[in-house]
Amino acid sequence: MSALAGRCATILAAMLLAASHCAFASSTMAVRVLDWMIPVPAGWTPQVPSSPMRLAQFTAGSREGSADAAVFHFGLAGGGTVQENIDRWASQFLAEGGKPATPVVSKATASGMPVTWVALDGRYARGTGTGPQGEAAARQSLRVAVLETPAGNLFFQLWGDRAAVARQEGVFRLMVQGLKRAP
């Protein structure tokens, strides 16, 4: 990549991040998840959760395509370990060329609690078990934040068309980091 192309890519990434911060800043809605309030990014539409394990559910689509988000909770000791979940999510993805996808994992804190960030891209057959569940869709992304709370892990997920998820990833991260104790 030429130096000019590299600078252009850096400027474009900075502009997308700034746009996501602006979209997040204009949000005034928050939803309660257990004992916490999470800010809902502007443009995200709350949905009725489609299962009892979902505490909150949203559509987060845009011109770039379709994306959905949800917050899951499986109780104090439920849902498996963080690593078991990463392995399960990775088993539902194939990278380009049909090779197994490799998750990008990082650790941080949010509201003083440990959070593990996970990113996967490729052909995705979303499901609840290990391995592909049905027909895999191409050019998909999954972003997950596993927040280790005193009440058990909260699993924040954003998934859908790669371009739509890329557009929403910044506000997704801000949503998790913006979690506050409910009054």
N, C-alpha and C positions, 0 to 999 in steps of 0.2 A: 504494500500500500504506500502511495506517495505521501510525502509530508503534508501536502495540501489536502489530500483525501482524509488523512488522519485528523487534521485540525477540523475539517468539516464534520466528521463523525463525532468528534468531541463537542463541537458547538451544538449539533443536533441533539445529542444526548442531554446536554445541559438545558436546552429549550424544552424537551419533553419532561424533564424532571421539574422545571419551573412551572410548566402547565399543570402537572399533576398536583403540585403544592397549591396552586391557585384554585383548582377544582375542589380540593379538600378544604381549603380555608373558607369557601363559600357554603359549606355544609353546616346546617344548624340542627340536624336531626341526630339523635342518639338512641340506641336500643339497650335494654338491660339484658345482660348475659350473666346468669347466676348473681353474684354480688358485685358485678362491675357494670359500668356503662361503657359502650363502645360508640365512638362517633361514626356516623354513616357517611361515606363520601358523597358529595354532590353528584347527581346523575345515577346513583344506585337506587334501585327500586326494591323496597322490602317485599318479601313474599311470605305467605303462610308456610311454615316449615313442613316439608313433605314426609318427615318421619319424626318419631319422638326423640331421636338422638340429635336432631338439629335444633339448636337453641335459637338460631337466627338464619335467615336465608335471603339472598338478594339476586337480582339480575344486574349485571354490570356491563351490558353490551354497549357498543359504540359503532361508528362508521366502519371501524376496522373488523367488525365481526361480533360474534356472540361470546359472552363470558358469564359465568355464574359464580357466586360465592356463598359459603355457608360456614357456620360455627358449630362444631360438634363437641359433645361432652358425653363420656361413657361412665361417669361415676368416679369415685375416689381412686379405685385401683383398676378401672376398666380401660379397654382400648389398646392394651399392649404397650410395650416400651416404645420409646421414640425410635430406636434403631429397627425394631420389628416393623413399625409403620413405614419407615423409609424404605426398607427392603420390599414391603408389599407394594407400595406405590411404584417403585422402580420396576417391579415385575409386570406392571400394567403398561409399560412404555417400551417402544422399540425406537432406537435412534435411526438416523438416515442409513440406508443400506441394510436394514434389518438386524443390526447389531443391538445387543442390550443397551438400554439407556443408562448413563451414569448420572446419579443425582449430584447436584451442587449443594453442599451443606455448609452452613455457617451458624455460629452461636453468638448470642448477644443477651441483653436483658430488655425487658419492657415492663414499666411500672415496678421495677425492683425484682422482677421474677425472671428466671431463665427462660429464654425462647430459642428454639432451634428453627432456622429458616431452611427450607428445602425448595429446590427448583428442578423441574424435569421438563424436557421438550422432546417432541417426536410424534410417533403414531401412538395414540392413547386409546385403550379399551377400558374405560372407567368401570369400576365395580367395587364390591365390598370385600371380596376375597383376594387370595394371592393369584397372580397371573391374569391374563386378559379375560375380560368378561364380555363376550360378544364381539361384534365387528369393531375394529380399531379405526379411528378417524385420524387422518393425516394432519400435519402442521398444528398440533395441539400443545398446550402448555398447562402445567400444574404448578402453583405456588402454594406452599404450606408454611404456616407458623404454628409450631407446637409450643404453647405457653404452659409452663409447669406451675400451676396454682396450688394453694393449700387444699382446694376442693377437688383436685385431680386435673389432668391435662385438658386444656381447651385446644381444639384443632381448628384453626382458621384455614380455610381453603379457598383458592381462586383458581378456576379452571375454564378452559374453552379454547377458541381459536387463538393461535400464537400471537397474532397482531393485536387482538383485543386484550389479551392478558398483558402483553407488554405495555399497552396504553394504560392499564389500570394498576399495574404493579406498584407504582409509587404511592398511590393513595391507599392501596391495600396495606402496605407497610406502615403508613402513617396511622391507619385505623387501628392496627394492632398496638403500635407504640402509644396511641392516644387513649388506651384503656385506662379508666379511673375507677376507684371504689365508688359504688353507688351510695347516695345519701341515705 
